[in-house]
């Protein structure tokens, strides 16, 4: 028999969802069967899958250690010794600066350096997170940036913050603003409202209204000159490759984008030293309740030197000054 005491990062979960995380390798049928047979009880009583956990609740597993260990989730051990570049941190959230050419999460069988493991390792090192004490929670990011997109990642340090952030993202109470340089002359602000569907080669394309996922993006003209336009982007929904695919539908191509861009133009900018796509998440604005330390605040992480130099060369502007002055669309 094993006893589990519910902690603050597990409270508020349904029992079956908690058990599915705890027994990471078990099918749901295993969980429901053992609840039904009272091999898993909550506070000494028969439990139902939909029971909501509270801090201090006692879950007893009347199962063999062999069975428990067979299905129990593994403690994830990182192979990373590097720490994140932190923009902001409090007791609930952490904002991390993600550079170009870094994954948000590890997405292959072979380990690759990624922002999530750096964040988790940092929180373990400073004592804010202990994987051995937590039963189901692991710090997580609520947004994702492509490998070749730099910008701000929003991390949750506890379950309550994770739930608040996820709901705020869903209800548009967290605003995410990007800056991008495109080939093509834009004369005024515009919106793109299309459905996107993933093709066999992992490219997002416009689909029929009853297919794919609705993707809404607002574009604001900052500067144009010749065949190039500098745009600020308000990401309304958060689909895979949304900004890149939406611009391509307008025959506008992000400089340096190898998947959706224009190779001839990209080559010109590689020779200027820009070896990644000119797309950067420069600002996060919090308008959500429940996280009082950041409510009403705007956080800015300016683009790197290569992007800044390119913008100055084409438009004769200081990109950092321009973005700092930019408040709303």
C-alpha positions, 0 to 999 in steps of 0.5 A: 500500500502507498499513501499520497498526500495532496499538495497545493499544486495538485489541489483543484484537479479531478482525481482521474486526471491526477491519477493519469499523470501519476500513473503516466504509463497506465491506460485510463481503464487501469485507473477506472478499474481500480477506483471501481474495485476500491483499490484506490480510495480517497480519504478512506472512502470509495472515490469517483473519477470526477472527485475534486482534490483538496490540499491535504487529501489522502489517496491510498493505493492498495496495489503492489509496489511492482504494479505502482512502479510499472505504471508510475510517471518517471522523474524527468532528468535534464541533461542540461547544465545551462540556465535560462535568461530571465526577463521577470520572475515572482512567486507564480510566474517566470518570463524567459528570453528565448534566443533564435535556434533554441527549442521551446520544448524537446521534441525529438527522441534524442535530447536537444537543448531547450528552454523548458529544461533550462527553466525547470533546472533553474527552479530546482537549483533555487529550491522553487520546485522539487520533482521528487515531492511533486506528484503530478505538477511540473513547471510549464510554458503556456506559449510556444515559439518556433526554433527560429523565432526569438522572444518571451516565453511565459512560464508557470511555477505552480498549478494555480498560476498555470490554470490562470495563465491558460485561461488568460491566453484563451480569453485574450487577457494576455496580449502577445506582440511580435515584430517582423520584416517582410519582402513586399510593400505594405501601405496600411494596416490589415488583418488576416482571418483564415482557417489553417490546416497542416499538410503532409510536409508540416506546412500550414496552408489556408483551408476551407471554412469548415476545415482546419483551425481559425487563425486571426492575426492583426498587422500594423505597418511600422515602416516601409521602404522600397520592397520591404515593410516592417510590421508589428503583429498582434497574435489573436489566436495561437496556431502553429506557424500562424504569422508566417503562413498568414503573411504568405497568403498575402504574398508577403514573406518574412525575411529569413524564413526557410519554410514560407519565405523567398529563397532569393531574398533570404540569400541576400540577407544571409550575406548581410549576416541574418541567418534566421527569420526576422520574427521576434515576440517583443512584448507581453501585456498582462490584463488578467486577474489572479496574478496581481504582481503583473496585472496591467504590466507590459514586458519588453524584450527587444530583438537582437543585434542582427535584426536591429542592424538590418532595420537600421540599414533599411529604414534608418531607424533605431528598432529598440526606440520604435518598439519601446514607443509602440503601446497599442495597435 
